[in-house]
Every structure is written in structure tokens, then in C-alpha cells.
């Protein structure tokens, strides 16, 4: 809509409030379990033993930290430079699309992905958290980059999308707090309507995506996401 990159990113972060709430609602049982395990997890961290037993919490903590470090660094140091790069959005969309295409072809030639949500490790956290941080760059899809990373790490389709949705919640909360402290919390009736709309669409989208993921092979999902990324670069 002709707005500068920084203003557009700030607005996009606020709009993600709706999709974040949709993820919390859809995966409420998982988040209730996480909250119930948090005291035990903090005790394990304090005692420096048994931390590895909390794989999902470790995944969310490490990936969120990496997202904040990389995304925050780009936000404060590179966004102004990106304004001077012609067609930056198209370039990053094409890069994402090509990466997904390459992953899809690798999956066609390799064995089927078998890893599940409960099998995350430190490498998974670092890779997905780092790529989620890159999503602060205009043209880089948060969901596309994180799902790409999880496909690359051999997670099955449903687990990859589920982890991508789950890790969006702490990342958006952290981004909201950061932007709120830096530029103040903003509110308008138009923004509220947009957040409500993104919540409703988010609920419908999560359900549809997971149903598709249950039926589709990883390689073909990579091709679909690649097509969407390349299509967005041409629009």
C-alpha cells in the first residue's frame, strides 16, 4: 500500500496478534501442558539436570531467543539499507521459493520424513529460530522459512506445520513487547478490525493446513509453498 518498510513491518507485527491468538486457541491443549510443565522446567534449569527431557519447551525457548537476536539485529541495523535495494521483496521471495524447490526435490529422492514434534533438538531450534528471525525482512515468509527448515530437518508434514505455528506465539509476543517499548502501543478501530479478521482467517487456515499436511507428501508441500513464494515475487 505504498508504506515504508519499517512502518509496514510494525503494522504486520500487530496484525500477527490475530494469528497468534488463533494458534493459542487451536493448540490450547499443548500450551496448557507447556504452562503446567514450566515450573518443573525452571527447576530443572536451576539444578542443571533433566532439562533435555523438555524437548518442546527447549525448542520454543531457543528458537525464540535466536529469532529475537537475528530479527532484532536486522530491524535495527539493516532495514534502512534494504529500502535502497531495488526489488528487495522480490529477491527474498525468489530465494525462499528456490530453497523450497530444492528441498522438495531432495525429499523426492530421499527417504520419507519420519521425525515428530516430540523429537526436536538443539540444531532444529537454532535453524528454525534463525530463519524465523530473517522473516523480519520484507518478502521473507515466516511460515515458509520455518516450515522449510523443519522439512529440511526431516520432520513429517503435520509436525513441521504444527511446530511452525507453535513457535510463532512466543515470537509474536516478544515482538509486540519490543515494539511497544520502542514506539508505544498503538490502537485504532481499523487495526482492531484487522486483528479480528486475521484471528478468524487464522483459525480456518490452521485447520485447513493441518488437514492437507495429514494427506500430502513433504515434497509436494514444498513445491506448493515454492509456487506461492515465486508467485508473490511476480505480483
ChimeraX commands (.cxc) that place a marker at each C-alpha (Angstrom):
marker #1 position 0.00,0.00,0.00 radius 0.5
marker #1 position 2.96,2.30,-0.53 radius 0.5
marker #1 position 4.14,2.46,3.08 radius 0.5
marker #1 position 7.85,2.43,4.03 radius 0.5
marker #1 position 9.39,-0.90,5.18 radius 0.5
marker #1 position 9.68,-0.10,8.90 radius 0.5
marker #1 position 6.08,1.11,9.16 radius 0.5
marker #1 position 4.87,-1.88,7.16 radius 0.5
marker #1 position 6.76,-4.32,9.42 radius 0.5
marker #1 position 5.39,-2.68,12.59 radius 0.5
marker #1 position 1.86,-2.98,11.22 radius 0.5
marker #1 position 2.45,-6.59,10.18 radius 0.5
marker #1 position 3.65,-7.47,13.69 radius 0.5
marker #1 position 0.49,-6.01,15.21 radius 0.5
marker #1 position -1.62,-7.92,12.67 radius 0.5
marker #1 position 0.10,-11.11,13.78 radius 0.5
marker #1 position -1.68,-10.69,17.10 radius 0.5
marker #1 position -4.73,-12.21,15.44 radius 0.5
marker #1 position -2.88,-15.22,14.03 radius 0.5
marker #1 position -1.03,-15.64,17.32 radius 0.5
marker #1 position -4.34,-15.82,19.22 radius 0.5
marker #1 position -5.60,-18.27,16.60 radius 0.5
marker #1 position -2.58,-20.52,17.24 radius 0.5
marker #1 position -3.07,-20.27,21.01 radius 0.5
marker #1 position -6.73,-21.19,20.65 radius 0.5
marker #1 position -6.15,-24.04,18.21 radius 0.5
marker #1 position -3.25,-25.53,20.20 radius 0.5
marker #1 position -4.63,-24.62,23.62 radius 0.5
marker #1 position -4.11,-28.14,24.99 radius 0.5
marker #1 position -0.43,-28.06,24.03 radius 0.5
marker #1 position 0.03,-24.64,25.61 radius 0.5
marker #1 position -1.78,-25.69,28.78 radius 0.5
marker #1 position 0.66,-28.61,29.02 radius 0.5
marker #1 position 3.58,-26.22,28.47 radius 0.5
marker #1 position 2.36,-23.88,31.22 radius 0.5
marker #1 position 1.88,-26.79,33.61 radius 0.5
marker #1 position 5.40,-28.04,32.89 radius 0.5
marker #1 position 7.04,-24.61,33.16 radius 0.5
marker #1 position 7.67,-24.69,36.96 radius 0.5
marker #1 position 9.31,-28.11,36.63 radius 0.5
marker #1 position 11.30,-26.90,33.64 radius 0.5
marker #1 position 12.59,-23.84,35.50 radius 0.5
marker #1 position 13.58,-26.06,38.41 radius 0.5
marker #1 position 15.45,-28.35,36.02 radius 0.5
marker #1 position 17.26,-25.34,34.52 radius 0.5
marker #1 position 18.17,-24.14,38.01 radius 0.5
marker #1 position 19.52,-27.54,39.01 radius 0.5
marker #1 position 21.14,-28.08,35.59 radius 0.5
marker #1 position 19.74,-31.56,35.21 radius 0.5
marker #1 position 16.83,-33.08,33.33 radius 0.5
marker #1 position 16.48,-30.07,31.00 radius 0.5
marker #1 position 16.70,-32.27,27.91 radius 0.5
marker #1 position 13.51,-34.03,28.93 radius 0.5
marker #1 position 11.52,-30.91,28.00 radius 0.5
marker #1 position 12.17,-31.02,24.27 radius 0.5
marker #1 position 9.27,-28.84,23.11 radius 0.5
marker #1 position 9.89,-26.14,25.71 radius 0.5
marker #1 position 13.61,-26.13,24.86 radius 0.5
marker #1 position 12.73,-25.83,21.18 radius 0.5
marker #1 position 10.45,-22.83,21.79 radius 0.5
marker #1 position 12.88,-21.09,24.15 radius 0.5
marker #1 position 15.97,-21.44,21.96 radius 0.5
marker #1 position 14.17,-20.68,18.68 radius 0.5
marker #1 position 12.57,-17.57,20.20 radius 0.5
marker #1 position 15.92,-16.32,21.51 radius 0.5
marker #1 position 17.54,-16.81,18.10 radius 0.5
marker #1 position 14.59,-15.10,16.43 radius 0.5
marker #1 position 14.95,-12.10,18.72 radius 0.5
marker #1 position 18.71,-11.82,18.24 radius 0.5
marker #1 position 18.66,-12.14,14.45 radius 0.5
marker #1 position 15.36,-10.37,13.83 radius 0.5
marker #1 position 16.17,-7.57,16.25 radius 0.5
marker #1 position 19.63,-7.12,14.76 radius 0.5
marker #1 position 18.22,-6.84,11.25 radius 0.5
marker #1 position 15.45,-4.49,12.42 radius 0.5
marker #1 position 17.90,-2.04,13.99 radius 0.5
marker #1 position 20.77,-2.24,11.51 radius 0.5
marker #1 position 19.63,-3.36,8.05 radius 0.5
marker #1 position 16.08,-2.24,7.31 radius 0.5
marker #1 position 17.11,1.26,6.31 radius 0.5
marker #1 position 19.67,-0.23,3.90 radius 0.5
marker #1 position 17.06,-2.57,2.43 radius 0.5
marker #1 position 14.97,0.45,1.45 radius 0.5
marker #1 position 17.69,1.29,-1.08 radius 0.5
marker #1 position 17.76,-2.18,-2.66 radius 0.5
marker #1 position 15.51,-2.28,-5.68 radius 0.5
marker #1 position 13.00,-5.15,-5.70 radius 0.5
marker #1 position 14.26,-6.48,-2.32 radius 0.5
marker #1 position 10.91,-8.13,-1.61 radius 0.5
marker #1 position 11.01,-9.99,-4.93 radius 0.5
marker #1 position 14.59,-11.14,-4.36 radius 0.5
marker #1 position 13.86,-12.69,-0.96 radius 0.5
marker #1 position 10.64,-14.32,-2.16 radius 0.5
marker #1 position 12.54,-15.92,-5.04 radius 0.5
marker #1 position 15.28,-17.15,-2.68 radius 0.5
marker #1 position 12.66,-18.73,-0.41 radius 0.5
marker #1 position 10.91,-20.33,-3.39 radius 0.5
marker #1 position 14.12,-21.78,-4.81 radius 0.5
marker #1 position 15.13,-23.16,-1.40 radius 0.5
marker #1 position 11.75,-24.87,-1.10 radius 0.5
marker #1 position 12.07,-26.29,-4.61 radius 0.5
marker #1 position 15.49,-27.72,-3.78 radius 0.5
marker #1 position 14.14,-29.25,-0.57 radius 0.5
marker #1 position 11.20,-30.75,-2.46 radius 0.5
marker #1 position 13.49,-32.45,-4.98 radius 0.5
marker #1 position 15.70,-33.76,-2.16 radius 0.5
marker #1 position 12.64,-35.25,-0.48 radius 0.5
marker #1 position 11.56,-36.92,-3.71 radius 0.5
marker #1 position 14.91,-38.66,-3.96 radius 0.5
marker #1 position 15.34,-39.40,-0.25 radius 0.5
marker #1 position 13.52,-41.38,2.39 radius 0.5
marker #1 position 10.20,-40.21,3.80 radius 0.5
marker #1 position 10.43,-37.83,6.76 radius 0.5
marker #1 position 9.67,-39.62,10.00 radius 0.5
marker #1 position 10.50,-37.17,12.80 radius 0.5
marker #1 position 7.72,-35.98,15.08 radius 0.5
marker #1 position 7.02,-32.91,17.23 radius 0.5
marker #1 position 8.42,-34.65,20.30 radius 0.5
marker #1 position 11.81,-35.26,18.65 radius 0.5
marker #1 position 13.16,-31.71,18.39 radius 0.5
marker #1 position 16.77,-30.97,19.30 radius 0.5
marker #1 position 19.13,-28.01,19.59 radius 0.5
marker #1 position 20.03,-27.99,15.90 radius 0.5
marker #1 position 16.35,-27.78,14.96 radius 0.5
marker #1 position 15.88,-24.86,17.36 radius 0.5
marker #1 position 18.86,-22.92,16.02 radius 0.5
marker #1 position 17.98,-23.40,12.35 radius 0.5
marker #1 position 14.27,-22.61,12.65 radius 0.5
marker #1 position 14.83,-19.76,15.09 radius 0.5
marker #1 position 17.43,-18.20,12.82 radius 0.5
marker #1 position 15.22,-18.42,9.75 radius 0.5
marker #1 position 12.24,-17.08,11.69 radius 0.5
marker #1 position 14.39,-14.08,12.60 radius 0.5
marker #1 position 15.05,-13.46,8.90 radius 0.5
marker #1 position 11.29,-13.08,8.42 radius 0.5
marker #1 position 11.65,-9.50,9.68 radius 0.5
marker #1 position 12.96,-8.78,6.16 radius 0.5
marker #1 position 10.17,-7.71,3.79 radius 0.5
marker #1 position 9.42,-10.53,1.38 radius 0.5
marker #1 position 10.57,-13.36,3.67 radius 0.5
marker #1 position 7.69,-15.56,4.79 radius 0.5
marker #1 position 7.87,-16.56,8.47 radius 0.5
marker #1 position 5.81,-19.70,7.96 radius 0.5
marker #1 position 7.51,-20.55,4.66 radius 0.5
marker #1 position 11.04,-20.24,6.07 radius 0.5
marker #1 position 10.34,-22.17,9.29 radius 0.5
marker #1 position 8.45,-24.96,7.52 radius 0.5
marker #1 position 11.30,-25.16,5.00 radius 0.5
marker #1 position 13.77,-25.58,7.89 radius 0.5
marker #1 position 11.67,-28.28,9.53 radius 0.5
marker #1 position 11.22,-30.14,6.24 radius 0.5
marker #1 position 14.98,-29.93,5.72 radius 0.5
marker #1 position 15.43,-31.42,9.20 radius 0.5
marker #1 position 13.24,-34.40,8.20 radius 0.5
marker #1 position 10.06,-33.69,10.15 radius 0.5
marker #1 position 6.85,-35.09,8.77 radius 0.5
marker #1 position 4.36,-32.66,7.26 radius 0.5
marker #1 position 1.98,-32.29,10.21 radius 0.5
marker #1 position 4.80,-31.94,12.76 radius 0.5
marker #1 position 6.54,-29.28,10.63 radius 0.5
marker #1 position 3.44,-27.11,10.34 radius 0.5
marker #1 position 2.47,-27.67,13.97 radius 0.5
marker #1 position 5.91,-26.63,15.24 radius 0.5
marker #1 position 5.86,-23.60,12.94 radius 0.5
marker #1 position 2.52,-22.49,14.38 radius 0.5
marker #1 position 3.60,-23.17,17.96 radius 0.5
marker #1 position 6.85,-21.20,17.66 radius 0.5
marker #1 position 5.02,-18.20,16.20 radius 0.5
marker #1 position 3.31,-17.46,19.53 radius 0.5
marker #1 position 6.33,-16.57,21.74 radius 0.5
marker #1 position 7.99,-14.81,18.79 radius 0.5
marker #1 position 4.99,-12.55,18.19 radius 0.5
marker #1 position 4.59,-11.84,21.92 radius 0.5
marker #1 position 8.27,-10.85,22.16 radius 0.5
marker #1 position 7.99,-8.67,19.04 radius 0.5
marker #1 position 4.87,-6.97,20.39 radius 0.5
marker #1 position 6.58,-6.17,23.68 radius 0.5
marker #1 position 9.69,-4.92,21.91 radius 0.5
marker #1 position 7.79,-2.64,19.53 radius 0.5
marker #1 position 5.57,-1.47,22.35 radius 0.5
marker #1 position 8.55,-0.41,24.44 radius 0.5
marker #1 position 10.25,1.27,21.49 radius 0.5
marker #1 position 7.40,3.04,19.74 radius 0.5
marker #1 position 4.48,2.76,22.15 radius 0.5
marker #1 position 1.43,0.55,21.97 radius 0.5
marker #1 position -0.97,1.77,19.30 radius 0.5
marker #1 position -4.67,1.15,18.92 radius 0.5
marker #1 position -7.29,2.07,16.35 radius 0.5
marker #1 position -10.64,0.68,15.32 radius 0.5
marker #1 position -9.20,-0.23,11.92 radius 0.5
marker #1 position -6.33,-2.16,13.48 radius 0.5
marker #1 position -8.72,-3.94,15.85 radius 0.5
marker #1 position -10.91,-4.99,12.92 radius 0.5
marker #1 position -7.84,-6.26,11.06 radius 0.5
marker #1 position -6.70,-8.28,14.09 radius 0.5
marker #1 position -10.15,-9.86,14.46 radius 0.5
marker #1 position -10.13,-10.73,10.77 radius 0.5
marker #1 position -6.66,-12.29,10.98 radius 0.5
marker #1 position -7.82,-14.32,14.00 radius 0.5
marker #1 position -10.80,-15.76,12.11 radius 0.5
marker #1 position -8.81,-16.44,8.95 radius 0.5
marker #1 position -6.01,-17.89,11.09 radius 0.5
marker #1 position -8.33,-20.41,12.74 radius 0.5
marker #1 position -9.66,-21.54,9.36 radius 0.5
marker #1 position -6.19,-21.65,7.84 radius 0.5
marker #1 position -4.55,-23.68,10.62 radius 0.5
marker #1 position -7.27,-26.30,10.42 radius 0.5
marker #1 position -7.07,-26.48,6.61 radius 0.5
marker #1 position -3.27,-26.63,6.53 radius 0.5
marker #1 position -3.06,-29.46,9.08 radius 0.5
marker #1 position -5.70,-31.46,7.22 radius 0.5
marker #1 position -3.72,-31.06,4.00 radius 0.5
marker #1 position -0.49,-31.94,5.82 radius 0.5
marker #1 position -2.03,-35.20,7.02 radius 0.5
marker #1 position -2.59,-36.30,3.42 radius 0.5
marker #1 position 0.22,-34.76,1.38 radius 0.5
marker #1 position 3.84,-35.80,0.94 radius 0.5
marker #1 position 6.52,-33.40,2.16 radius 0.5
marker #1 position 7.98,-32.98,-1.32 radius 0.5
marker #1 position 4.68,-31.88,-2.85 radius 0.5
marker #1 position 4.05,-29.45,0.01 radius 0.5
marker #1 position 7.48,-27.96,-0.67 radius 0.5
marker #1 position 6.53,-27.50,-4.32 radius 0.5
marker #1 position 3.23,-25.82,-3.36 radius 0.5
marker #1 position 4.97,-23.40,-0.96 radius 0.5
marker #1 position 7.66,-22.73,-3.56 radius 0.5
marker #1 position 4.99,-21.87,-6.13 radius 0.5
marker #1 position 3.33,-19.46,-3.68 radius 0.5
marker #1 position 6.67,-17.79,-2.88 radius 0.5
marker #1 position 7.58,-17.37,-6.55 radius 0.5
marker #1 position 4.06,-16.18,-7.35 radius 0.5
marker #1 position 4.29,-13.49,-4.68 radius 0.5
marker #1 position 7.57,-12.34,-6.23 radius 0.5
marker #1 position 5.87,-11.77,-9.58 radius 0.5
marker #1 position 2.85,-9.88,-8.24 radius 0.5
marker link #1:1,2 radius 0.2
marker link #1:2,3 radius 0.2
marker link #1:3,4 radius 0.2
marker link #1:4,5 radius 0.2
marker link #1:5,6 radius 0.2
marker link #1:6,7 radius 0.2
marker link #1:7,8 radius 0.2
marker link #1:8,9 radius 0.2
marker link #1:9,10 radius 0.2
marker link #1:10,11 radius 0.2
marker link #1:11,12 radius 0.2
marker link #1:12,13 radius 0.2
marker link #1:13,14 radius 0.2
marker link #1:14,15 radius 0.2
marker link #1:15,16 radius 0.2
marker link #1:16,17 radius 0.2
marker link #1:17,18 radius 0.2
marker link #1:18,19 radius 0.2
marker link #1:19,20 radius 0.2
marker link #1:20,21 radius 0.2
marker link #1:21,22 radius 0.2
marker link #1:22,23 radius 0.2
marker link #1:23,24 radius 0.2
marker link #1:24,25 radius 0.2
marker link #1:25,26 radius 0.2
marker link #1:26,27 radius 0.2
marker link #1:27,28 radius 0.2
marker link #1:28,29 radius 0.2
marker link #1:29,30 radius 0.2
marker link #1:30,31 radius 0.2
marker link #1:31,32 radius 0.2
marker link #1:32,33 radius 0.2
marker link #1:33,34 radius 0.2
marker link #1:34,35 radius 0.2
marker link #1:35,36 radius 0.2
marker link #1:36,37 radius 0.2
marker link #1:37,38 radius 0.2
marker link #1:38,39 radius 0.2
marker link #1:39,40 radius 0.2
marker link #1:40,41 radius 0.2
marker link #1:41,42 radius 0.2
marker link #1:42,43 radius 0.2
marker link #1:43,44 radius 0.2
marker link #1:44,45 radius 0.2
marker link #1:45,46 radius 0.2
marker link #1:46,47 radius 0.2
marker link #1:47,48 radius 0.2
marker link #1:48,49 radius 0.2
marker link #1:49,50 radius 0.2
marker link #1:50,51 radius 0.2
marker link #1:51,52 radius 0.2
marker link #1:52,53 radius 0.2
marker link #1:53,54 radius 0.2
marker link #1:54,55 radius 0.2
marker link #1:55,56 radius 0.2
marker link #1:56,57 radius 0.2
marker link #1:57,58 radius 0.2
marker link #1:58,59 radius 0.2
marker link #1:59,60 radius 0.2
marker link #1:60,61 radius 0.2
marker link #1:61,62 radius 0.2
marker link #1:62,63 radius 0.2
marker link #1:63,64 radius 0.2
marker link #1:64,65 radius 0.2
marker link #1:65,66 radius 0.2
marker link #1:66,67 radius 0.2
marker link #1:67,68 radius 0.2
marker link #1:68,69 radius 0.2
marker link #1:69,70 radius 0.2
marker link #1:70,71 radius 0.2
marker link #1:71,72 radius 0.2
marker link #1:72,73 radius 0.2
marker link #1:73,74 radius 0.2
marker link #1:74,75 radius 0.2
marker link #1:75,76 radius 0.2
marker link #1:76,77 radius 0.2
marker link #1:77,78 radius 0.2
marker link #1:78,79 radius 0.2
marker link #1:79,80 radius 0.2
marker link #1:80,81 radius 0.2
marker link #1:81,82 radius 0.2
marker link #1:82,83 radius 0.2
marker link #1:83,84 radius 0.2
marker link #1:84,85 radius 0.2
marker link #1:85,86 radius 0.2
marker link #1:86,87 radius 0.2
marker link #1:87,88 radius 0.2
marker link #1:88,89 radius 0.2
marker link #1:89,90 radius 0.2
marker link #1:90,91 radius 0.2
marker link #1:91,92 radius 0.2
marker link #1:92,93 radius 0.2
marker link #1:93,94 radius 0.2
marker link #1:94,95 radius 0.2
marker link #1:95,96 radius 0.2
marker link #1:96,97 radius 0.2
marker link #1:97,98 radius 0.2
marker link #1:98,99 radius 0.2
marker link #1:99,100 radius 0.2
marker link #1:100,101 radius 0.2
marker link #1:101,102 radius 0.2
marker link #1:102,103 radius 0.2
marker link #1:103,104 radius 0.2
marker link #1:104,105 radius 0.2
marker link #1:105,106 radius 0.2
marker link #1:106,107 radius 0.2
marker link #1:107,108 radius 0.2
marker link #1:108,109 radius 0.2
marker link #1:109,110 radius 0.2
marker link #1:110,111 radius 0.2
marker link #1:111,112 radius 0.2
marker link #1:112,113 radius 0.2
marker link #1:113,114 radius 0.2
marker link #1:114,115 radius 0.2
marker link #1:115,116 radius 0.2
marker link #1:116,117 radius 0.2
marker link #1:117,118 radius 0.2
marker link #1:118,119 radius 0.2
marker link #1:119,120 radius 0.2
marker link #1:120,121 radius 0.2
marker link #1:121,122 radius 0.2
marker link #1:122,123 radius 0.2
marker link #1:123,124 radius 0.2
marker link #1:124,125 radius 0.2
marker link #1:125,126 radius 0.2
marker link #1:126,127 radius 0.2
marker link #1:127,128 radius 0.2
marker link #1:128,129 radius 0.2
marker link #1:129,130 radius 0.2
marker link #1:130,131 radius 0.2
marker link #1:131,132 radius 0.2
marker link #1:132,133 radius 0.2
marker link #1:133,134 radius 0.2
marker link #1:134,135 radius 0.2
marker link #1:135,136 radius 0.2
marker link #1:136,137 radius 0.2
marker link #1:137,138 radius 0.2
marker link #1:138,139 radius 0.2
marker link #1:139,140 radius 0.2
marker link #1:140,141 radius 0.2
marker link #1:141,142 radius 0.2
marker link #1:142,143 radius 0.2
marker link #1:143,144 radius 0.2
marker link #1:144,145 radius 0.2
marker link #1:145,146 radius 0.2
marker link #1:146,147 radius 0.2
marker link #1:147,148 radius 0.2
marker link #1:148,149 radius 0.2
marker link #1:149,150 radius 0.2
marker link #1:150,151 radius 0.2
marker link #1:151,152 radius 0.2
marker link #1:152,153 radius 0.2
marker link #1:153,154 radius 0.2
marker link #1:154,155 radius 0.2
marker link #1:155,156 radius 0.2
marker link #1:156,157 radius 0.2
marker link #1:157,158 radius 0.2
marker link #1:158,159 radius 0.2
marker link #1:159,160 radius 0.2
marker link #1:160,161 radius 0.2
marker link #1:161,162 radius 0.2
marker link #1:162,163 radius 0.2
marker link #1:163,164 radius 0.2
marker link #1:164,165 radius 0.2
marker link #1:165,166 radius 0.2
marker link #1:166,167 radius 0.2
marker link #1:167,168 radius 0.2
marker link #1:168,169 radius 0.2
marker link #1:169,170 radius 0.2
marker link #1:170,171 radius 0.2
marker link #1:171,172 radius 0.2
marker link #1:172,173 radius 0.2
marker link #1:173,174 radius 0.2
marker link #1:174,175 radius 0.2
marker link #1:175,176 radius 0.2
marker link #1:176,177 radius 0.2
marker link #1:177,178 radius 0.2
marker link #1:178,179 radius 0.2
marker link #1:179,180 radius 0.2
marker link #1:180,181 radius 0.2
marker link #1:181,182 radius 0.2
marker link #1:182,183 radius 0.2
marker link #1:183,184 radius 0.2
marker link #1:184,185 radius 0.2
marker link #1:185,186 radius 0.2
marker link #1:186,187 radius 0.2
marker link #1:187,188 radius 0.2
marker link #1:188,189 radius 0.2
marker link #1:189,190 radius 0.2
marker link #1:190,191 radius 0.2
marker link #1:191,192 radius 0.2
marker link #1:192,193 radius 0.2
marker link #1:193,194 radius 0.2
marker link #1:194,195 radius 0.2
marker link #1:195,196 radius 0.2
marker link #1:196,197 radius 0.2
marker link #1:197,198 radius 0.2
marker link #1:198,199 radius 0.2
marker link #1:199,200 radius 0.2
marker link #1:200,201 radius 0.2
marker link #1:201,202 radius 0.2
marker link #1:202,203 radius 0.2
marker link #1:203,204 radius 0.2
marker link #1:204,205 radius 0.2
marker link #1:205,206 radius 0.2
marker link #1:206,207 radius 0.2
marker link #1:207,208 radius 0.2
marker link #1:208,209 radius 0.2
marker link #1:209,210 radius 0.2
marker link #1:210,211 radius 0.2
marker link #1:211,212 radius 0.2
marker link #1:212,213 radius 0.2
marker link #1:213,214 radius 0.2
marker link #1:214,215 radius 0.2
marker link #1:215,216 radius 0.2
marker link #1:216,217 radius 0.2
marker link #1:217,218 radius 0.2
marker link #1:218,219 radius 0.2
marker link #1:219,220 radius 0.2
marker link #1:220,221 radius 0.2
marker link #1:221,222 radius 0.2
marker link #1:222,223 radius 0.2
marker link #1:223,224 radius 0.2
marker link #1:224,225 radius 0.2
marker link #1:225,226 radius 0.2
marker link #1:226,227 radius 0.2
marker link #1:227,228 radius 0.2
marker link #1:228,229 radius 0.2
marker link #1:229,230 radius 0.2
marker link #1:230,231 radius 0.2
marker link #1:231,232 radius 0.2
marker link #1:232,233 radius 0.2
marker link #1:233,234 radius 0.2
marker link #1:234,235 radius 0.2
view
